[in-house]
């Protein structure tokens, strides 16, 4: 008997981006979207088109770049939102408008200040308008997990009659419990007369650590679309993790009457890319994509795995893309091999000049680091593009003196708006000295909210990838830097963040709500 198709709806570029500091540029969104397309994700929610001009341009760019996956834009149940979403989606080969309105008593009373009948009327008008603009419309009942079931039945039936072909029942605040959430989905499908005319979807947040469990319970109750993100990225505690959903359904095929179209070999490379772009490292013990996910420390476990892998491993590491750890390039690799491997990783350059610049940096890295891994290439490209955008402040030279028993001193030269300026400063450590020296020149008055160092690969010659998060005037931005010298990587990251603060087109997360 053939299984139902489980639609995988990825919202890394929309809900995932709403994590504080996880803002992405248009180019980064396109880069991630291309990898999601390679993975054969069914629906990619590219953004919230009306939220900002930057979001509009990003949705449009993703719609232009992706051909195989359906591209979606979120919109409130308002005409201006819906029309803006439709405009951004015009280039899409396959498009979807995802419109939502809150349905829980607490949201309707305090946020919307509307009566239930008014909410229902607005939902119907929104779905009808969207359906006149595009052939695929999804309707979400925001905070459905805390909504009255009778009212949900009414509004869902009306939305389907108005033209919605996907109905999303999100656990917006992460309040649901698997058994109760599954029963809510089951009741809706049974009680809504026209439920057979729509796919029921779930979008779970992880506030209680139950996003994946709730999503899978809903599938067993009849849901046929799951909204999720790479690495579980998202607001507050995040969303259901795409990799965990996909591999749970695949590994426990005996328990699920569904299958996905996902190509799992792209899971790990995509996880790494999202981590590099957002500056959010993946925890080592993260299921599927953490570096310890297939590691065995216990002697008993090691012995068992050596005798028969399935004694302690329920999945093959190679199936989710861990084989991409293999060395692919070195100092003798040519330009064509470099370009080809980047294309295999979903990375393309718009101009030959960009490729040449990246290749030169690759050669410099290869002189420092004999073995070049895919992780190194991802970081190199991110670092290259960050440097290319550094129009206001550039690091020209850096020297740090650090001796046991003495206060570290940093001396540096910055190019600020075309003028070279020197600075020197002491600090409690070499990185602190560097940052104080930079600040003595630029005087950004920004608050350093995060300083994180992540070794990209193993070994003492590994590149260090540094993430810096700065906040100023309500804006939060990430800066990224990578180098085999961790102090230089730190300086690059800080300068990158300063340029992001200066760049007025940088995404500022204007949206304050969503499903």
Secondary structure, 3 states (H helix, E strand, C coil): CCCEECEEEECCCCCHHHCCCCCCCHHHHHHHHHHHHHCCCCEEEEECCCCCHHHHHHHHHHHHHCCCCEEEEEEECCHHHHHHHHHHCCCCCCEEEEEEEECCHHHHHHHHCCCHHHHHHHHHHHHHHHHHHCCCEEEEEECHHHCCHHHHHHHHHHHHHHCCCEEECCECCCCCCHHHHHHHHHHHHHHCCCHHHCEEEEEEECCCCCHHHHHHHHHHCCCCEEEEEHHHCCCCCCECEHHHHHHHHHHCCCCCCEECCCCHHHHHHHHHHHHHHHCCCCCCCCCCCCCCCCCCCCHHHHHHHHHCHHHCCCCCHHHHCHHHHCCCECCCCCHHHHHHHHHHCCCCCCCHHHHHHHHHHHHHHHHHCCCECHHHHHHHHHHHHHHHCCCCEEEEEEEEECCCCCCEEEEEEEEECCEEEEEEEEECCHHHHHHHHHHHHHCCCCEEEEEEEEECCCCCCCCEEEEEEEEECCEEEEEEEEECCHHHHHHHHHHHHHHHHHCCCCCCCCCCCCC
